[in-house]
Amino acid sequence: MKFILALLVFLPSISLASSSICYGTTANGRLDNGVQLPSSGANFVGYSNIARLAGRTYVHSTVHQIVVGAYSALEISQPEKVFKYAETGFEDGGEFKPHKTHRNGLSVDFMVPVVDADGKSVHLPTSPLNKFGYNIEFDENGKFENYRIDYDAMAAHIVELDKAAEISGVRIWRVIFDPKLQPSLLKTKYGEYLKTNIQFSAKRAWVRHDEHYHIDFNVPCQ
């Protein structure tokens, strides 16, 4: 009994030590106590072990909970689908070239989920040869070589991220994705939820955002 009481007293200090604090904005900010996303899970992987070792996969602790929680929910709602996350930010935030944002732990890039020629959910290939996936270009039909964007899986992922964010007391602030490809996303069975709850980019960003979708969360910052 004494051990349990001692553990209960100790747990808050563990939680406090691992909690992040963000400062400023996604475009001009920094981060304290950034947390690195897992390299992989049952249905997801990171985009590069090289980038992970370079410290490019850190996020705010709340964002960490959201991302991991959404993947867990997708194991149930989309059991045949696999997912891949990409760039996030540095442990202490700050400038994160070549990105204009990703500076305070609240920004996450996700590679679009894809299916192969047989319709099987597979990971989009990411390596130094294609700038870790960022050099891939999908056409107006959402196709690249033998890969096709899985809009249903992508929409389901965004919905689960928003629901996980709400559980954590925040929400998705915005999703940046190529406006020309957004109609296909909104035609999925999750379209009404997305139209009602998610703010999508209305104009093309400085880079196209077709092979990945950028998500910012509205975690309160100092």
N, C-alpha and C positions, 0 to 999 in steps of 0.2 A: 504493500500500500504506500509506504514511504517512497519507494522507487517511482511509482506512478505519479505521485504528487510532485516529486522533484522534476520528473520529466515534463509535466504540465507547466511548471514554472519556467523550465528551460526553453520550451518550444517557441514562445514568443520572441525570444532573443535570436533564435535561429531564423525565424521569419523576417525579423527586422533587418538582420545582417544581409539577407539575400534580396531585400527589396531595393528596387532601383529608384532613382530620382532623375527626372528629365528637366532640362532647362531650355528656355527659348522655344524655337520653332523647328520644324523638320528641315528648314532651309538655313537656319542660323541658330544652332543650339549645341548642347553637349549632354553627356549622360554620366551619372555616377552609378557604380555597381551594375554595369551591364551584364547580362546573362547570355551565354552562348547556346544557340539552338542545338538539339541533338543532331548527330551526324546522320542518323537514320532511325526509322521506326518500322512498325509492321506494314505500313502502307505508304511510306514516304522516305525520301532521301534528300540530302543536300546536293547542291549542284557541283561541288568541287571540294575534294580533300585538300587541294593546294590552297584554295581560298580560305578554307576553314583554318588551316595552320597559319595563314597570314592574318587571322583575326577579323575576317570580314563577315562573320555570321553572328554578331552580338545584337541583342535587343533589350528593351526595357523588360523587367521581370513580369509585368502584367501582360505584355505582348507575348512573351514566352508562354505563359499559361494559355492565352487565347489560341496561339498557333498549334500547340500540342493538343489542347482540348478539342479543337476542330478536327484534327486528324483522327483522334479517337472516335469522335462521333461519326466520321466518314467510314470507319471500319464497319459500322452497323448499317448506315444508310447507303453506302456505295462499296460493298464488300469486294467487288471485282476490280476496283479502280486503284491506280497508284498515282502518287503525286510527288512533285519535286519543288523545293523552295530554292531561291537564289540569293542575291545580295541583300544584306540587312544593314550592317554598320559596324563601327569599331566599338570596343568595350567602353571607351570613354567618349564615344560620339565624336563630334567635330567633323571637319572637312572629309569628304568621302568620295574622292575622284573615281570615275568621271561623273558621278551623280551630282545633281544640284541640291538634292535633299539627303535623306538618310542620316541626319546629323544628331538626332537626339533619341534614337532607339525606338521610334514609333513607326518607321517605314520598313516594309518588307516587300521584296519582289518574289513572285511565284512564277515559275515556268508554266506555260499553258499545259494542262494535261492533254495527252494525245492518244490516238489509237493507230495501230499499224494497218497495213493493207488487208489484214484478216479481221480487222475490227477489234483486236485485242488491246486493252489498255497497257501502254508501255511508257517508259520514261523518255522524254525528249533527250537526245544525246547532247551532252555538254562537255567540252574539253577545251584546252588551249587553242586547238585548231579552229574552233568556231567562236572564239572569245567567250568560252564557257556558256555557249548558247545564245549570247546576246547578238551574235552576228547572223543568226538564222532569220530568214525572211519568209513569212507565210503569204500566199497570194490572197486575192479578194474572196476566194472560196474557203479560206482557212486551211490550205494544203501546203505542205513542204515535202518534196520528194515522196516518200512512201508514208508520210505521217499526215494526220488530219486532226485539227483541234477538236477535242471532246468537249463541246459546249455544255452538255448536260453535267459532266463531272466538274467542270469549271464553275458553273452556276451553283451547283450543290456545295462546292467548297466555299464560295463567297457567302452563301447563306449560313453555313455552319460557323464560319469565322464571325459573322455578325451576331449570331446567337451566343457563341462563346464569349464574345466581347460584352454582350449585355449581361451575362452571368457575372462577369468581372466588374460590372458597374460602369462600363464605357460602351462605345459603339464604333463602327467603322466611320471614319471621317469622309474618305473619298477613295474611289477606285479609278486608277488611270489605265485605260485600255484603248487601243486603236478605235476611234469612233466609227470607222467603216466596218469593223467586225462586231461592234456591239449589238446590232439588230439580231444576229444569229444567237447571241447569248440571251437576249430578251425574249426570244421565241421558245425557249425551253419551258418546261413545266414550272420552273422557278421564276419565270419572267415577271409575274405580278408582284411577287415579294421583292424582287430586285428594283422594279420601278417605284415601289412604294417606300422602300427603306434605304436604298443605296444611292449615293451621289456619284455618278460617273462623270468622267472628263467629257466635256462637250466639244473641245477642240483637240486636235492632234498635238501632243507634247513635242518637246525639242528632239526627242527620239521617238520612233514610231510606237513602241509598246504593242507589238503584235505577237512576239514570241514569249512575252511575259506580261503579267499584270501587276501593277504597283499598288499597294494598299497602305494607307495611313490610318492610324487609330487616334482617337481623340482623348488619350490619357492626359489628365491635367498635369501641367508642368510649372516649375518655378519661373 
